[in-house]
């Protein structure tokens, strides 16, 4: 798989789907009187200088970054921070996509180029 601008945007979309599946059963929303809350886990995205920005929105829709910031290098090194642990979610998604390409003979670059944008 060639990691280009289109693939970087797709990886950012996949990350948003994953990061939106967080749940804390011990949380409490006092405004709505709801116990246990879903939330978007913040992604840390590196800029060109290697400084990380914490973003809680879909990277492709965030006003905090420009579309030029969603580069192959940035999505490769985007990460979740869990205390002193870090999960490079971008690298993980790339590995999953490459695994699927190899296993099923897919080409995500071709598929993404042919996809109709919504």
Number of C-alpha atoms within 10 A of each C-alpha: 15 12 17 12 15 16 21 22 20 15 24 25 16 15 21 20 12 14 19 16 11 12 13 11 10 8 12 13 10 8 6 7 8 10 12 13 13 12 13 17 19 18 26 22 24 21 17 10 6 11 9 16 15 16 17 17 17 19 23 17 11 12 11 12 15 11 13 7 17 24 20 18 18 20 29 22 20 25 23 19 15 8 6 5 7 12 14 16 23 25 16 15 18 18 13 12 17 17 13 14 14 12 9 8 10 15 15 18 15 10 10 14 11 9 9 7 6 3
